[in-house]
């Protein structure tokens, strides 16, 4: 964990919180952020795949029309 991030978090917490507790909080937050990012990336990947599939279908349809 980045020392600057730990220091920033420690300044927001009440006095008397141990360094270990601050590190644990930072790790939990990091894990939660990573999980959320992965969820968002997954959703965007699905949307892009659906869009590309739709465009492929449109191109196929246009190509078939040109052939007839």
Beta strands, then each sheet from edge to edge (+ up, - down):
end
